[in-house]
Protein backbone atom coordinates (compact mmCIF):
# COMPACT_ATOMS: atom_id res chain seq x y z
CA UNK A 1 0.00 0.00 0.00
CA UNK A 2 1.33 3.44 -0.94
CA UNK A 3 0.96 5.64 2.11
CA UNK A 4 2.42 9.00 1.01
CA UNK A 5 3.62 10.89 -2.12
CA UNK A 6 7.16 9.56 -1.78
CA UNK A 7 5.85 6.09 -2.68
CA UNK A 8 4.53 7.14 -6.11
CA UNK A 9 7.56 5.93 -8.10
CA UNK A 10 8.84 3.31 -5.66
CA UNK A 11 12.08 1.83 -7.00
CA UNK A 12 11.59 -1.39 -5.02
CA UNK A 13 8.14 -2.01 -6.46
CA UNK A 14 9.28 -1.26 -10.00
CA UNK A 15 12.23 -3.62 -9.67
CA UNK A 16 10.33 -6.44 -7.96
CA UNK A 17 7.37 -6.42 -10.34
CA UNK A 18 9.68 -7.12 -13.27
CA UNK A 19 10.06 -10.66 -11.97
CA UNK A 20 6.49 -11.44 -10.90
CA UNK A 21 5.65 -14.95 -12.03
CA UNK A 22 9.25 -15.94 -12.76
CA UNK A 23 9.37 -19.32 -11.07
CA UNK A 24 12.16 -19.70 -8.54
CA UNK A 25 13.17 -16.03 -8.65
CA UNK A 26 13.47 -14.20 -5.29
CA UNK A 27 10.77 -11.79 -6.54
CA UNK A 28 8.46 -14.42 -8.01
CA UNK A 29 5.62 -12.85 -5.97
CA UNK A 30 6.43 -9.35 -7.20
CA UNK A 31 6.07 -6.71 -4.51
CA UNK A 32 3.71 -8.74 -2.31
CA UNK A 33 4.56 -9.22 1.35
CA UNK A 34 6.82 -12.23 1.70
CA UNK A 35 8.81 -13.71 4.58
CA UNK A 36 12.17 -15.34 3.85
CA UNK A 37 13.41 -17.38 6.84
CA UNK A 38 16.86 -18.18 5.49
CA UNK A 39 17.87 -14.52 5.20
CA UNK A 40 17.46 -13.67 8.86
CA UNK A 41 20.87 -14.99 9.89
CA UNK A 42 23.02 -13.61 7.07
CA UNK A 43 24.76 -10.98 9.29
CA UNK A 44 26.49 -13.80 11.17
CA UNK A 45 28.00 -15.13 7.93
CA UNK A 46 29.64 -11.92 6.70
CA UNK A 47 33.31 -11.92 7.65
CA UNK A 48 33.89 -8.14 7.63
CA UNK A 49 31.97 -5.25 9.25
CA UNK A 50 29.28 -3.79 7.00
CA UNK A 51 26.96 -0.81 6.90
CA UNK A 52 23.71 -2.73 6.45
CA UNK A 53 20.56 -1.19 4.99
CA UNK A 54 18.09 -3.51 6.71
CA UNK A 55 15.12 -4.41 4.48
CA UNK A 56 16.24 -2.14 1.66
CA UNK A 57 13.35 -3.44 -0.47
CA UNK A 58 10.76 -3.28 2.26
CA UNK A 59 9.52 -1.74 5.51
CA UNK A 60 10.06 -3.71 8.71
CA UNK A 61 7.16 -1.91 10.41
CA UNK A 62 4.53 -2.58 7.75
CA UNK A 63 1.25 -3.74 9.35
CA UNK A 64 1.53 -7.27 8.00
CA UNK A 65 4.84 -7.98 9.77
CA UNK A 66 4.25 -9.76 13.11
CA UNK A 67 5.65 -8.14 16.26
CA UNK A 68 7.43 -11.40 17.08
CA UNK A 69 9.29 -11.29 13.81
CA UNK A 70 10.27 -7.64 14.25
CA UNK A 71 11.68 -8.51 17.65
CA UNK A 72 13.68 -11.41 16.21
CA UNK A 73 15.24 -9.12 13.58
CA UNK A 74 16.14 -6.68 16.36
CA UNK A 75 17.76 -9.46 18.38
CA UNK A 76 19.92 -10.43 15.40
CA UNK A 77 20.97 -6.80 14.89
CA UNK A 78 21.76 -6.37 18.58
CA UNK A 79 23.90 -9.51 18.63
CA UNK A 80 25.74 -8.72 15.39
CA UNK A 81 27.27 -5.61 16.93
CA UNK A 82 30.26 -5.58 14.55
CA UNK A 83 27.92 -4.36 11.79
CA UNK A 84 26.12 -1.00 11.66
CA UNK A 85 22.43 -1.54 10.92
CA UNK A 86 20.23 1.15 9.32
CA UNK A 87 16.47 0.65 9.71
CA UNK A 88 14.29 3.03 7.70
CA UNK A 89 10.50 3.32 7.82
CA UNK A 90 7.57 5.48 6.73
CA UNK A 91 5.51 3.97 9.55
CA UNK A 92 6.96 5.95 12.40
CA UNK A 93 4.12 5.57 14.88
CA UNK A 94 4.28 1.76 15.01
CA UNK A 95 8.06 1.91 15.26
CA UNK A 96 7.84 4.49 18.08
CA UNK A 97 5.49 2.24 20.04
CA UNK A 98 7.68 -0.83 19.64
CA UNK A 99 10.96 0.96 20.34
CA UNK A 100 9.62 2.31 23.62
CA UNK A 101 8.34 -1.16 24.52
CA UNK A 102 9.60 -4.58 23.50
CA UNK A 103 12.46 -3.24 21.37
CA UNK A 104 13.94 -0.98 24.00
CA UNK A 105 16.99 -3.26 24.19
CA UNK A 106 17.74 -2.61 20.49
CA UNK A 107 16.86 1.07 20.51
CA UNK A 108 19.63 1.73 22.99
CA UNK A 109 22.34 0.15 20.80
CA UNK A 110 24.64 2.68 19.14
CA UNK A 111 25.33 0.36 16.19
CA UNK A 112 21.63 0.31 15.21
CA UNK A 113 20.46 3.48 13.46
CA UNK A 114 16.73 4.21 13.25
CA UNK A 115 15.42 6.47 10.49
CA UNK A 116 12.28 7.88 8.88
CA UNK A 117 11.53 8.87 5.29
CA UNK A 118 10.76 12.54 4.71
CA UNK A 119 9.52 13.88 1.38
CA UNK A 120 7.38 16.95 2.02
CA UNK A 121 5.94 19.27 4.67
CA UNK A 122 2.75 17.27 5.20
CA UNK A 123 4.28 13.90 6.04
CA UNK A 124 7.82 14.84 7.05
CA UNK A 125 7.43 16.78 10.32
CA UNK A 126 5.04 14.23 11.95
CA UNK A 127 7.46 11.40 11.15
CA UNK A 128 10.39 13.41 12.51
CA UNK A 129 8.47 14.03 15.72
CA UNK A 130 7.64 10.30 16.02
CA UNK A 131 11.31 9.48 15.56
CA UNK A 132 12.36 12.03 18.15
CA UNK A 133 9.85 10.56 20.62
CA UNK A 134 11.21 7.05 20.07
CA UNK A 135 13.70 5.59 22.50
CA UNK A 136 16.61 5.50 20.04
CA UNK A 137 20.33 6.11 20.47
CA UNK A 138 20.95 7.07 16.81
CA UNK A 139 18.25 8.73 14.68
CA UNK A 140 18.46 9.68 11.00
CA UNK A 141 16.34 11.26 8.28
CA UNK A 142 16.22 9.96 4.72
CA UNK A 143 14.94 13.02 2.84
CA UNK A 144 14.51 11.21 -0.45
CA UNK A 145 12.81 11.89 -2.72
CA UNK A 146 12.73 15.54 -1.70
CA UNK A 147 9.56 16.85 -3.34
CA UNK A 148 9.33 20.42 -2.03
CA UNK A 149 11.03 23.03 0.13
CA UNK A 150 10.79 21.80 3.72
CA UNK A 151 11.41 25.24 5.16
CA UNK A 152 12.88 25.46 8.66
CA UNK A 153 12.48 22.27 10.70
CA UNK A 154 13.67 20.95 14.04
CA UNK A 155 16.86 18.85 13.95
CA UNK A 156 17.19 18.40 17.70
CA UNK A 157 17.84 14.78 18.57
CA UNK A 158 18.71 13.90 14.95
CA UNK A 159 22.14 12.38 14.27
CA UNK A 160 22.26 12.21 10.47
CA UNK A 161 20.49 13.59 7.39
CA UNK A 162 20.49 12.07 3.89
CA UNK A 163 19.09 14.06 0.95
CA UNK A 164 18.38 12.91 -2.57
CA UNK A 165 16.23 13.51 -5.63
CA UNK A 166 13.89 11.04 -7.25
CA UNK A 167 15.26 9.01 -10.16
CA UNK A 168 13.89 6.97 -13.04
CA UNK A 169 10.97 7.48 -15.44
CA UNK A 170 8.59 10.20 -14.28
CA UNK A 171 11.05 11.52 -11.70
CA UNK A 172 9.80 14.70 -10.04
CA UNK A 173 12.33 17.56 -10.01
CA UNK A 174 14.25 18.71 -6.96
CA UNK A 175 15.43 22.32 -6.71
CA UNK A 176 18.91 23.32 -5.63
CA UNK A 177 17.69 25.84 -3.07
CA UNK A 178 15.72 23.14 -1.24
CA UNK A 179 18.89 21.10 -0.79
CA UNK A 180 21.02 24.07 0.23
CA UNK A 181 18.47 25.02 2.89
CA UNK A 182 18.70 21.56 4.45
CA UNK A 183 22.49 21.51 4.23
CA UNK A 184 22.75 24.89 5.94
CA UNK A 185 20.38 23.81 8.71
CA UNK A 186 22.48 20.69 9.25
CA UNK A 187 25.61 22.81 9.50
CA UNK A 188 23.98 25.10 12.05
CA UNK A 189 22.81 22.12 14.11
CA UNK A 190 26.11 20.23 13.64
CA UNK A 191 24.33 17.27 12.08
CA UNK A 192 26.25 15.17 9.49
CA UNK A 193 24.88 15.76 5.98
CA UNK A 194 24.99 13.21 3.13
CA UNK A 195 23.93 14.29 -0.35
CA UNK A 196 23.08 11.16 -2.32
CA UNK A 197 22.04 12.34 -5.78
CA UNK A 198 20.22 14.88 -7.92
CA UNK A 199 18.24 12.06 -9.47
CA UNK A 200 16.20 12.54 -12.62
CA UNK A 201 15.72 10.21 -15.57
CA UNK A 202 19.51 10.11 -16.10
CA UNK A 203 20.72 10.17 -12.52
CA UNK A 204 24.30 9.16 -13.34
CA UNK A 205 24.72 12.13 -15.67
CA UNK A 206 23.24 14.51 -13.09
CA UNK A 207 25.64 13.25 -10.44
CA UNK A 208 25.75 14.13 -6.77
CA UNK A 209 27.80 17.30 -6.44
CA UNK A 210 26.31 20.24 -4.59
CA UNK A 211 27.96 23.58 -5.26
CA UNK A 212 31.02 21.87 -6.70
CA UNK A 213 31.63 19.25 -4.03
CA UNK A 214 30.29 15.99 -2.65
CA UNK A 215 28.93 15.52 0.87
CA UNK A 216 29.65 12.12 2.41
CA UNK A 217 29.26 12.85 6.11
CA UNK A 218 28.24 10.09 8.54
CA UNK A 219 27.67 9.76 12.27
CA UNK A 220 30.48 8.14 14.20
CA UNK A 221 30.30 4.35 13.90
CA UNK A 222 30.93 2.05 16.82
CA UNK A 223 33.75 -0.45 16.40
CA UNK A 224 33.49 -4.07 17.49
CA UNK A 225 35.70 -7.00 16.57
CA UNK A 226 34.21 -9.66 14.30
CA UNK A 227 34.09 -12.98 16.22
CA UNK A 228 35.79 -16.02 14.73
CA UNK A 229 33.83 -18.07 12.20
CA UNK A 230 32.92 -20.85 14.63
CA UNK A 231 31.44 -18.36 17.09
CA UNK A 232 29.41 -16.67 14.36
CA UNK A 233 28.05 -20.01 13.16
CA UNK A 234 27.12 -20.83 16.75
CA UNK A 235 25.21 -17.55 16.97
CA UNK A 236 23.39 -18.36 13.73
CA UNK A 237 22.42 -21.85 14.92
CA UNK A 238 21.18 -20.49 18.22
CA UNK A 239 18.98 -17.92 16.49
CA UNK A 240 17.64 -20.49 14.03
CA UNK A 241 16.41 -22.61 16.92
CA UNK A 242 14.88 -19.59 18.64
CA UNK A 243 13.15 -18.54 15.42
CA UNK A 244 11.72 -22.02 14.91
CA UNK A 245 10.27 -21.95 18.41
CA UNK A 246 9.02 -18.36 18.52
CA UNK A 247 8.02 -17.48 14.99
CA UNK A 248 6.53 -20.80 13.84
CA UNK A 249 7.73 -20.26 10.30
CA UNK A 250 7.72 -16.45 10.15
CA UNK A 251 10.99 -14.70 9.50
CA UNK A 252 12.80 -12.03 7.56
CA UNK A 253 10.61 -9.74 5.48
CA UNK A 254 11.88 -9.48 1.93
CA UNK A 255 9.15 -7.38 0.36
CA UNK A 256 6.45 -5.02 1.56
CA UNK A 257 4.79 -1.93 0.20
Buried (B, 14 or more C-beta within 10 A) or exposed (E): EEEBBBBBBBEBBEBBBEBEEEEEEBBBBBBBBBBEBEBBBEBBEBEEBEEBEBBEBBBBBBEBBBBEBBBBBBBBBBBBBBBBBBBBBBBBBBBBBBBBEBBEEBBEBBBBBBBBBBBBEEBBBEBBBBBBBBBBBBBBBBBBBBBBEBEEBEBEBBBBBBBBBBBBEEBBEBEEEBBEBBBEBBEEEEBBBBBBBBBBEEBEEBEBEBEEEEBEBBBEBBEEEBBEEEEBBEBBEEBBEEBEEEBEEBBBBBBBB
